[in-house]
Amino acid sequence: MKKIEIATNDFLIPMPMALIGSKEGDQANFMAAAWFNRVNARPPMVMVALIKSSQTTSNVVANKEFSINIPSFDLMEKTDYCGIIPGKKENKAELFDLFYCDLKNSPMIRECPLNYACRLTDQTELPSHIVFFAEIMHAYCEEKFMTQEKPDIEKIRPFILSLPDNRYWYVGKYLGNAWTNSEL
Ligand SMILES: Cc1cc2nc3c(=O)[nH]c(=O)nc-3n(C[C@H](O)[C@H](O)[C@H](O)COP(=O)(O)O)c2cc1C
């Protein structure tokens, strides 16, 4: 089958959406992010790649803390807004009901089913973005989004981004169990 060479920037993997929470003084701020992931097992660690010019980047550099909030698809419009409007222009924290743990510079969004309060451990500067590595210090979920005491993807209803077409999608149907196909 003929492979067509495409632009190296046409990088299509489904990317779950998050809202990154941070603080400047007393002011909480939230930005949309798709470039984040889990990167270590124990302790649980994450990475998030943030564009250097964002308010969130300044806040994370200053406070060494941030939160990752996973929105349900009913928060799609607000999430998108937080990805367009800079915190320097608007108070995006007004859109949400906030709560805190002992990491006071890690504001979390009550409406988001999953919340992770993170402490910065390391960072790597790339040409356009800084990749921040952080340990998850606290994680929160509501009972209504859980099954047998674990977060349940069907109840949480996260949404994903496709690039380069810039579209949001539901997470689709259950396909099968992972780590079960050791024999073919
Ligand atoms: C769908 C979507 C995904 C985004 N993903 C990222 C990302 O992973 N990293 C990033 O630095 N900016 C990302 N952005 C852009 C920031 O959210 C945007 O620059 C925002 O205005 C920064 O807000 P702040 O200045 O209040 O921190 C994304 C925007 C959208 C709409």
The ligand as an SDF file (V2000), in Angstrom:
LIG
                    3D

 31 33  0  0  0  0  0  0  0  0999 V2000
   -7.8460   22.8450   22.5560 C   0  0  0  0  0  0  0  0  0  0  0  0
   -6.7110   23.6240   23.1200 C   0  0  0  0  0  0  0  0  0  0  0  0
   -5.5800   22.9720   23.6160 C   0  0  0  0  0  0  0  0  0  0  0  0
   -4.5000   23.6960   24.1200 C   0  0  0  0  0  0  0  0  0  0  0  0
   -3.4250   23.0250   24.6020 N   0  0  0  0  0  0  0  0  0  0  0  0
   -2.3520   23.7320   25.0740 C   0  0  0  0  0  0  0  0  0  0  0  0
   -1.2200   23.0590   25.6180 C   0  0  0  0  0  0  0  0  0  0  0  0
   -1.1910   21.8340   25.7510 O   0  0  0  0  0  0  0  0  0  0  0  0
   -0.1820   23.8340   26.0300 N   0  0  0  0  0  0  0  0  0  0  0  0
   -0.1840   25.2050   25.9380 C   0  0  0  0  0  0  0  0  0  0  0  0
    0.7930   25.8440   26.3120 O   0  0  0  0  0  0  0  0  0  0  0  0
   -1.2670   25.8550   25.4400 N   0  0  0  0  0  0  0  0  0  0  0  0
   -2.3430   25.1570   25.0360 C   0  0  0  0  0  0  0  0  0  0  0  0
   -3.4340   25.8190   24.5640 N   0  0  0  0  0  0  0  0  0  0  0  0
   -3.4090   27.3000   24.5160 C   0  0  0  0  0  0  0  0  0  0  0  0
   -3.5990   27.9410   25.8940 C   0  0  0  0  0  0  0  0  0  0  0  0
   -4.7060   27.3680   26.5770 O   0  0  0  0  0  0  0  0  0  0  0  0
   -3.8190   29.4540   25.6880 C   0  0  0  0  0  0  0  0  0  0  0  0
   -2.5900   30.0110   25.2360 O   0  0  0  0  0  0  0  0  0  0  0  0
   -4.3020   30.1780   26.9220 C   0  0  0  0  0  0  0  0  0  0  0  0
   -4.8280   31.4310   26.5340 O   0  0  0  0  0  0  0  0  0  0  0  0
   -3.2500   30.4040   27.9860 C   0  0  0  0  0  0  0  0  0  0  0  0
   -3.8940   30.9820   29.0850 O   0  0  0  0  0  0  0  0  0  0  0  0
   -3.1450   31.8030   30.2230 P   0  0  0  0  0  0  0  0  0  0  0  0
   -2.3850   32.9030   29.5550 O   0  0  0  0  0  0  0  0  0  0  0  0
   -4.2620   32.2980   31.0820 O   0  0  0  0  0  0  0  0  0  0  0  0
   -2.2330   30.8490   30.9330 O   0  0  0  0  0  0  0  0  0  0  0  0
   -4.5340   25.1120   24.1040 C   0  0  0  0  0  0  0  0  0  0  0  0
   -5.6790   25.7650   23.6210 C   0  0  0  0  0  0  0  0  0  0  0  0
   -6.7570   25.0380   23.1520 C   0  0  0  0  0  0  0  0  0  0  0  0
   -7.9880   25.7420   22.6450 C   0  0  0  0  0  0  0  0  0  0  0  0
  1  2  1  0
  2  3  1  0
  2 30  2  0
  3  4  2  0
  4  5  1  0
  4 28  1  0
  5  6  2  0
  6  7  1  0
  6 13  1  0
  7  8  2  0
  7  9  1  0
  9 10  1  0
 10 11  2  0
 10 12  1  0
 12 13  2  0
 13 14  1  0
 14 15  1  0
 14 28  1  0
 15 16  1  0
 16 17  1  0
 16 18  1  0
 18 19  1  0
 18 20  1  0
 20 21  1  0
 20 22  1  0
 22 23  1  0
 23 24  1  0
 24 25  2  0
 24 26  1  0
 24 27  1  0
 28 29  2  0
 29 30  1  0
 30 31  1  0
M  END
$$$$
